[in-house]
């Protein structure tokens, strides 16, 4: 299965003194991004980040929502970011759905 994952890290460091922001970056942010880069190299995720923003968006291949949850929870910065996960269906499934509802739409248009 494929899942669309958005990780919003824009609130990291809000209200922290500058010396603590550096610690958070070194201990949580960089290791998390290293893990994501490794998953990308392994072909497990596909995507990137928004230019000029602290948001990552990627598609992850996993067997279940629980697997996605476990993978994301293993990232060091997981407790301090906002993650959103949406299951995806294939384009083929979208096509089947469109074909199934097409007759009803045409009937209502008459």
For each residue, the residues with C-beta under 8 A, 3 or more apart:
1: 61 62 63 64 87 88
2: 59 60 61 62 87 88
3: 59 60 62 65 68 85 86 87 88
4: 57 58 59 85 86 88
5: 45 47 56 57 58 59 60 68 72 83 84 85
6: 55 56 57 83 84
7: 55 56 57 72 81 82 83
8: 11 54 55 81 82 83 84
9: 12 29 54 55 56 77 80 81
10: 53 54 55
11: 8 14 80 81 82
12: 9 21 24 28 29 54 77 80 81
13: 16 20 21 24 25
14: 11
15:
16: 13 20 21 24
17: 20 21
18: 21 22
19: 22 23
20: 13 16 17 23 24
21: 12 13 16 17 18 24 25
22: 18 19 25 26
23: 19 20 26 27
24: 12 13 16 20 21 27 28 29 80
25: 13 21 22 28 29 30
26: 22 23 29 30
27: 23 24 31 76
28: 12 24 25 31 32 76 77 80
29: 9 12 24 25 26 32 33 76 77
30: 25 26 33 34
31: 27 28 34 35 76 77
32: 28 29 35 36 75 76 77 78
33: 29 30 36 37
34: 30 31 37 38
35: 31 32 38 39 74 75 76
36: 32 33 39 40 45 56 58 75
37: 33 34 40 41
38: 34 35 41 42
39: 35 36 42 44 45 60 71
40: 36 37 43 44 45 46 47 58
41: 37 38
42: 38 39
43: 40 46 61
44: 39 40 60 61
45: 5 36 39 40 58 59 60 61
46: 40 43 58 59
47: 5 40 56 57 58 59
48: 56 57 58
49: 53 54 55 56 57
50: 53 55 57
51:
52:
53: 10 49 50
54: 8 9 10 12 49
55: 6 7 8 9 10 49 50
56: 5 6 7 9 36 47 48 49
57: 4 5 6 7 47 48 49 50
58: 4 5 36 40 45 46 47 48
59: 2 3 4 5 45 46 47 88
60: 2 3 5 39 44 45 68 71
61: 1 2 43 44 45
62: 1 2 3 65 67 68 71
63: 1 67
64: 1 67 68
65: 3 62 68 69 85 87
66: 69 70
67: 62 63 64 70 71
68: 3 5 60 62 64 65 71 72 85
69: 65 66 72 73 85
70: 66 67 73 74
71: 39 60 62 67 68 74 75
72: 5 7 68 69 75 78 83 85
73: 69 70 78
74: 35 70 71 78
75: 32 35 36 71 72 78
76: 27 28 29 31 32 35
77: 9 12 28 29 31 32 80 81
78: 32 72 73 74 75 81 83
79:
80: 9 11 12 24 28 77
81: 7 8 9 11 12 77 78
82: 7 8 11
83: 5 6 7 8 72 78
84: 5 6 8
85: 3 4 5 65 68 69 72
86: 3 4
87: 1 2 3 65
88: 1 2 3 4 59
89: 93 94
90: 93 94
91: 94 95
92: 95 96
93: 89 90 96 97
94: 89 90 91 97 98
95: 91 92 98 99
96: 92 93 99 100
97: 93 94 100 101
98: 94 95 101 102
99: 95 96 102
100: 96 97
101: 97 98 104 105
102: 98 99 105 106
103: 106 107
104: 101 107 108
105: 101 102 108 109
106: 102 103 109 110
107: 103 104 110
108: 104 105
109: 105 106
110: 106 107
